[in-house]
Amino acid sequence: MKTGQNDASPAKALLEELEVFRGNCRGTLDSIGTRLNEQIDAIKFRVEALGIGEDVPSGKNRDIRDMLTLLRNAGIKPEKGRRKDLKKLDSISEDLTMMVENWK
């Protein structure tokens, strides 16, 4: 019987690496979720600062309508868990952030 054969097993190493990979996946998804939530909060703060029902400049009203269209037409299907939806979420959040950052 060979001693030490199990210690050098590629299967054992693979199992360990899969757990590291799982941790990397969770960490990455958590980071993305945190960043998206922070961006959404910042956008909401900027929109709320305009004052709902008050006189909002026409340029900002146009941006708000564009933002609504972008959100309503996103076509995200969370139940499917698609990577392309994750990319869409990131892209939409970036677009919305850029719009409100251009407000003076």
Secondary structure, DSSP 4 states (H G I P E B T S, - for coil): --SSTTTT-HHHHHHHHHHHHHHHHHHHHHHHHHHHHHHHHHHHHHHHHH-TTS---HHHHHHHHHHHHHHHT----GGG--HHHHHHHHHHHHHHHHHHHT--
